[in-house]
Amino acid sequence: MKLRSLTPAALPTAAALALAFLSPALSAECPEPNAVPAPVHGLNPTDMDPSVSACTDFNEYANGGWLKANPIPPDQSYWGSFTILDETNRANLHKVLEKAAADTSAPAGSDQKKVGDFWASCMDEAAIESAGLTPLKPELARIDKIGSLADLQAEIGRLQSYGVGAGFRFAAEQDRRKSTDVIAYAGQGGLGLPDRDYYLKSDDESKTIREKYLAHLQKIFALTGEDAAKAAADARTVMDLETRLAEASMTRVERRDPEATYNRKTAEDLAKLTPHFSWPAYFKLFDVQPAAVNVAQPRFFEAFDKQLQATPLDAWKTYLKWHLVSAAAPQLSKAFVDENFDFYGKTLTGTPENEPRWKRCVTATDGEIGFALGKAYVKDYFPPEAKARADALVRNLIAALRDDLKTLPWMSEATKQQALTKLDKFNPKIGYPDKWRDYTALQIDRGPYVLNTLRGEEFEFRRQLAKIGKPVDRQDWQMTPPEVNAYYDPLLNEIVFPAGILQPPFFDGQADDAINYGAIGAVIGHEMTHGFDDQGRKFDANGNLRDWWTPEDAKNYEARSKCVETQYDSYVFDGQHVNGKLVLGEATADLGGLGIAYKAFRKTLEGKPEPAKIDGLTADQRFFMAWARGWAANVRPELSKLLMNTNPHPLPEFRAYGPPSTLPPFVKAFGCKEGDPMVRKDLCQIW
């Protein structure tokens, strides 16, 4: 179904390192894995473009050779360090999955059996093609039988449990004011386009996308068996209802404020907010009795409640059918897969071809039972010595940040002590969880692939809701071990580095310290400084939303934060300026992470002679080159525009040269002079 958010409640406060991508639909074929470049230990001089000065455009200097030599494959919208490592991981996971599927001795109900069966059902194209829409017909029939508002509400809840984005979002969440408790969360949702602005903007490009979306809706309805006239009418019905929901939705920038999206409601409050929606009946569907619900966007729910009355039941049924079939399309027959990819892949991201089926099945298996798959993955591909070295790097970065906090000239002693307390309570998680997820209650077989996916989504949905009213499980992970990413969660005050990212070019046991600190060290620093970015700083050491800053320190921080926002506002892609407010958290973490990693690297050299040059590069130059190398990427223009509009991460080229341009050690390392493009007049310095 849909890719899950970092947190069950889709909080804007759990910050990941990498860009977020759309997940295109499954294709049909299963060729051998695409060839990916063999890992190079350290830096490859051919990746550089020495014809460009490091002081003019550091991304081109560090990555220009790589960018020319690595065009985007036709089944990708983004091709860079993250995707290449992800391709390597998927090839390794492919081997794990083939082995699991062939293991006839695996006990019934075991993780090995479930992983193998899920993979086999995904790869069984003949059965999927033969079944067509049949596996969904019982659910479509349930929608057809809706005859009352109560029936409609029950079906909305049922579809939500299957991972279908119908109406709104519901999940479990740590209470932001009492982080030891888990409460319920309700947030805006129900849209088929990536963001509310796609429905509301009046520019020509947005209008064109809406026209193509309408055509896509019509084609999907036609594939379900509707004639052209009804398909066209149903498409318009969905578009109209989604537009009304979009009009009441918060912008992405507004949603970045954790205080604005914390609105704790009692049962009485909910009844007043949405008088036509029975929350007690809704809760009964999932056997939960929340003492309170955080309604993240009350205005949205007021509008949603009005639509329950104003929109005819038949229109709601049409809307629910669309969201069910759209969510399931990647698991259905080729006609649905192709149409789904044509819009979400080609139109929105510019990707010419769908990925081969085996890749999608790897991704899907990781998405539904990723901790069972991850257990086998780390056994084969993440040795204990890699975990030990990563642990040491984390300790060194924490020490560097501690030293930095102690000496900040703009922060008072009172706030410093609070910040140090928060840092001391950081909980690093490296590689894989100490306790593996229990999939006993999840039914997986070699029957219809789409039903395995529905059950996988329902298992995770109910697993999350079962946390409501219970103490927080601080051992739970939000990313699976093979994922090429990392995150910080302010509610848990934890930094998490899955095994998937602890590999070259980010983490390399055979590379020198300059490379590892510039790459994975900056990743670690990035996640740590999320604890003190414009969102993370609002949470205390225990994960509570609480103001622990003196007024003067908060004012000083906001002035420095504004500098970062202004810096990124100045970056332009295809005539469009970056939204500095949207990317502020990630840009701040990049800047802080790189600066802290540099300090940690230099600390390792204390009392030692300066390292020798390698390939003509000093240790400091290699450090900054390793940072830029992690952001080497070619991105399709369509995806770049989508990310500019919706993603809190800056585009990769801005990440490659933005943070170094604010750091005096970079200027010194490359001998840059005042007036050079990579020497900013206003240095944004927080940490």
TAJO-V819483 format. One record per backbone hydrogen bond with DSSP energy under -0.5 kcal/mol. CO is the residue of the C=O (numbers start at 0). NH is the residue of the N-H. E is the energy in kcal/mol with one decimal. If there is no record, write none. Layout:
CO&NH&E, CO&NH&E
//
This chain:
6&9&-2.1, 10&13&-0.5, 12&14&-0.8, 12&489&-0.7, 13&15&-0.5, 14&487&-2.4, 21&23&-0.7, 28&356&-3.1, 28&357&-0.7, 38&40&-0.5, 39&41&-0.6, 42&44&-0.7, 43&46&-2.4, 44&47&-1.4, 46&64&-1.0, 46&65&-2.2, 48&51&-2.0, 52&55&-1.5, 52&56&-2.1, 54&677&-2.7, 56&60&-2.4, 57&61&-2.7, 58&62&-2.6, 59&63&-2.4, 60&48&-2.3, 62&66&-3.0, 63&67&-1.8, 64&68&-1.9, 65&69&-1.0, 72&75&-2.0, 73&352&-3.0, 76&635&-2.6, 78&633&-2.7, 79&83&-2.9, 80&84&-2.1, 81&85&-2.3, 82&86&-2.5, 83&87&-2.1, 84&88&-2.5, 85&89&-2.7, 86&90&-2.3, 87&91&-2.0, 88&92&-3.0, 89&93&-2.4, 90&94&-1.4, 91&95&-1.8, 92&96&-2.7, 93&97&-2.5, 94&98&-2.0, 95&99&-2.0, 96&100&-2.7, 97&101&-1.6, 98&102&-0.6, 99&102&-0.8, 101&103&-1.3, 102&105&-0.9, 106&109&-2.0, 109&113&-2.3, 110&114&-2.8, 111&115&-2.2, 112&116&-2.5, 113&117&-2.5, 114&118&-2.2, 115&119&-2.3, 116&120&-2.5, 117&121&-2.1, 118&122&-2.2, 119&123&-0.8, 122&124&-2.0, 123&127&-2.0, 124&128&-2.9, 125&129&-2.3, 126&130&-2.2, 127&131&-1.8, 130&133&-2.2, 132&135&-1.7, 132&136&-0.6, 133&136&-1.5, 135&139&-2.5, 136&140&-2.5, 137&141&-1.7, 138&142&-1.7, 139&143&-2.1, 140&144&-1.5, 142&145&-1.5, 147&151&-2.2, 148&152&-2.4, 149&153&-2.1, 150&154&-2.2, 151&155&-2.4, 152&156&-2.1, 153&157&-2.3, 154&158&-2.7, 155&159&-2.3, 156&160&-1.8, 157&161&-0.7, 158&161&-1.1, 158&163&-2.2, 159&162&-1.8, 162&1&-0.6, 163&165&-2.2, 164&166&-0.6, 165&167&-2.3, 166&188&-0.6, 168&186&-2.4, 170&184&-2.7, 172&182&-3.3, 174&177&-0.7, 175&544&-5.0, 177&174&-0.6, 177&180&-2.3, 179&471&-1.6, 180&174&-2.6, 180&182&-0.5, 181&468&-2.7, 182&172&-2.8, 183&293&-3.1, 184&170&-2.1, 185&295&-2.4, 186&168&-3.2, 194&197&-1.3, 195&198&-1.5, 195&199&-0.9, 196&200&-2.7, 202&206&-2.0, 203&207&-2.4, 204&208&-2.2, 205&209&-2.2, 206&210&-2.1, 207&211&-2.3, 208&212&-2.5, 209&213&-2.4, 210&214&-2.0, 211&215&-2.2, 212&216&-2.8, 213&217&-2.2, 214&218&-2.2, 215&219&-2.4, 216&220&-2.4, 217&221&-2.2, 218&222&-2.0, 219&223&-1.1, 220&223&-0.5, 220&225&-1.7, 221&224&-1.7, 226&230&-2.7, 227&231&-2.2, 228&232&-2.0, 229&233&-3.0, 230&234&-2.1, 231&235&-1.8, 232&236&-2.0, 233&237&-2.2, 234&238&-2.4, 235&239&-2.5, 236&240&-2.1, 237&241&-2.8, 238&242&-2.1, 239&243&-1.7, 240&244&-1.8, 241&245&-2.6, 242&246&-2.2, 243&247&-0.7, 244&247&-0.6, 245&248&-1.6, 250&254&-1.9, 252&255&-1.3, 253&256&-1.4, 255&257&-0.9, 256&260&-1.4, 258&261&-1.3, 260&262&-0.6, 262&294&-2.4, 264&292&-2.3, 265&269&-2.4, 266&270&-2.0, 267&271&-1.6, 268&272&-2.3, 269&273&-2.8, 271&274&-0.5, 273&276&-1.7, 275&277&-0.5, 276&278&-1.1, 277&281&-2.0, 278&282&-3.1, 279&283&-1.8, 280&284&-1.0, 281&284&-0.7, 281&285&-0.6, 282&285&-1.2, 282&287&-1.9, 283&286&-0.9, 291&183&-1.7, 292&264&-2.7, 292&294&-1.0, 293&185&-2.6, 293&295&-1.0, 294&297&-0.5, 296&299&-0.7, 296&300&-1.6, 297&301&-2.1, 298&302&-1.9, 299&303&-2.9, 300&304&-2.4, 301&305&-1.8, 302&306&-2.0, 303&307&-1.4, 304&308&-0.9, 305&308&-0.7, 305&309&-2.9, 306&310&-2.3, 309&311&-0.5, 311&315&-1.9, 312&316&-2.6, 313&317&-1.9, 314&318&-2.3, 315&319&-2.6, 316&320&-2.3, 317&321&-2.2, 318&322&-2.1, 319&323&-2.3, 320&324&-2.7, 321&325&-2.9, 322&326&-2.0, 323&327&-2.0, 324&328&-1.4, 327&330&-2.5, 328&331&-1.7, 332&335&-0.8, 332&336&-2.2, 333&337&-3.1, 334&338&-1.9, 335&339&-2.6, 336&340&-2.5, 337&341&-2.3, 338&342&-1.4, 339&343&-2.3, 340&344&-2.0, 340&345&-2.2, 341&346&-1.6, 342&347&-2.0, 344&348&-1.2, 344&350&-1.8, 345&349&-1.4, 348&638&-0.9, 349&351&-0.5, 354&26&-0.6, 355&358&-0.8, 355&359&-1.5, 356&360&-2.5, 357&361&-2.0, 358&362&-2.4, 359&363&-2.7, 360&364&-2.3, 361&365&-2.4, 362&366&-2.1, 363&367&-1.9, 364&368&-2.7, 365&369&-0.8, 368&371&-0.6, 368&372&-2.0, 369&373&-2.6, 370&374&-1.4, 371&375&-1.0, 372&376&-2.0, 373&377&-2.7, 374&378&-1.1, 375&379&-1.2, 376&379&-0.5, 376&380&-2.6, 377&381&-1.7, 382&385&-0.9, 382&386&-1.3, 383&387&-2.2, 384&388&-2.1, 385&389&-2.1, 386&390&-2.4, 387&391&-1.9, 388&392&-2.1, 389&393&-2.3, 390&394&-2.2, 391&395&-2.2, 392&396&-2.3, 393&397&-2.5, 394&398&-2.1, 395&399&-2.0, 396&400&-2.4, 397&401&-2.3, 398&402&-2.3, 399&403&-2.1, 400&404&-2.7, 401&405&-1.9, 402&406&-0.9, 403&406&-0.8, 403&407&-0.5, 404&407&-0.9, 407&410&-0.7, 411&415&-2.4, 412&416&-2.3, 413&417&-1.3, 414&418&-2.6, 415&419&-2.8, 416&420&-2.1, 417&421&-2.1, 418&422&-2.5, 419&423&-2.6, 420&424&-1.1, 421&424&-0.6, 422&425&-1.6, 425&427&-0.6, 426&494&-1.3, 428&496&-2.8, 429&431&-2.0, 430&498&-2.2, 436&438&-0.7, 438&441&-1.7, 440&442&-0.6, 441&443&-0.6, 447&451&-1.7, 448&452&-2.0, 449&453&-2.4, 450&454&-2.5, 451&455&-2.2, 452&456&-2.5, 453&457&-2.5, 454&458&-2.6, 455&459&-1.9, 456&460&-2.5, 457&461&-2.7, 458&462&-2.1, 459&463&-2.3, 460&464&-2.3, 461&465&-1.9, 463&466&-1.7, 464&467&-1.6, 466&469&-2.3, 469&181&-0.7, 471&473&-1.0, 472&475&-1.1, 479&482&-1.8, 480&499&-2.6, 482&484&-1.4, 482&500&-0.6, 484&497&-0.5, 485&16&-2.0, 486&495&-2.9, 487&14&-2.1, 487&489&-0.5, 488&492&-1.4, 488&493&-1.6, 492&426&-1.6, 493&488&-2.2, 494&428&-2.6, 495&486&-1.9, 496&430&-3.4, 497&500&-1.2, 497&501&-0.6, 498&501&-1.0, 500&502&-1.7, 502&505&-1.6, 502&506&-1.8, 505&519&-1.9, 507&510&-1.7, 511&514&-0.7, 511&515&-1.9, 512&516&-3.0, 513&517&-1.7, 514&518&-1.7, 515&520&-2.9, 516&521&-0.7, 518&522&-1.6, 519&523&-2.8, 520&524&-2.7, 521&525&-2.5, 522&526&-2.2, 523&527&-2.4, 524&528&-2.6, 525&529&-0.9, 527&530&-1.6, 528&531&-1.8, 529&532&-1.1, 532&536&-2.4, 534&537&-2.0, 535&538&-1.9, 537&545&-1.9, 539&542&-1.9, 543&539&-2.5, 543&545&-1.2, 545&547&-0.9, 549&553&-2.6, 550&554&-2.0, 551&555&-2.3, 552&556&-2.8, 553&557&-2.6, 554&558&-1.8, 555&559&-1.9, 556&560&-2.9, 557&561&-2.3, 558&562&-1.2, 559&563&-1.4, 560&564&-2.3, 561&565&-2.5, 562&566&-2.3, 563&567&-2.2, 564&568&-2.1, 565&569&-1.2, 566&569&-0.5, 567&570&-1.1, 570&577&-2.6, 572&575&-2.5, 575&572&-2.8, 577&579&-1.1, 578&581&-0.6, 578&582&-1.9, 582&586&-3.0, 583&587&-2.6, 584&588&-2.1, 585&589&-2.4, 586&590&-2.4, 587&591&-2.8, 588&592&-3.0, 589&593&-2.3, 590&594&-1.9, 591&595&-2.7, 592&596&-2.2, 593&597&-2.0, 594&598&-1.9, 595&599&-2.4, 596&600&-2.5, 597&601&-2.7, 598&602&-1.6, 599&603&-1.2, 600&603&-0.7, 600&604&-0.6, 601&604&-1.0, 602&605&-1.2, 604&607&-2.4, 613&616&-1.9, 616&613&-2.2, 617&621&-2.6, 618&622&-2.2, 619&623&-2.0, 620&624&-2.4, 621&625&-2.5, 622&626&-1.5, 623&627&-2.2, 624&628&-2.8, 625&629&-1.3, 626&629&-0.6, 626&630&-0.5, 627&630&-1.6, 628&631&-1.4, 631&80&-1.6, 633&78&-2.8, 635&639&-2.6, 636&640&-2.3, 637&641&-2.0, 638&642&-3.0, 639&643&-2.4, 640&644&-1.6, 641&645&-1.7, 642&646&-2.7, 647&585&-0.6, 650&653&-0.8, 650&654&-1.5, 651&655&-2.2, 652&656&-1.7, 653&657&-2.1, 654&658&-0.6, 656&660&-1.3, 658&661&-1.8, 659&662&-1.7, 660&679&-1.3, 661&663&-0.6, 662&665&-1.1, 662&666&-1.4, 663&667&-2.4, 664&668&-2.5, 665&669&-1.9, 666&670&-0.5, 666&671&-2.1, 667&670&-0.8, 672&675&-2.4, 675&678&-2.2, 677&679&-0.7, 680&682&-0.8, 681&683&-0.6, 682&684&-1.0, 683&685&-0.5
//
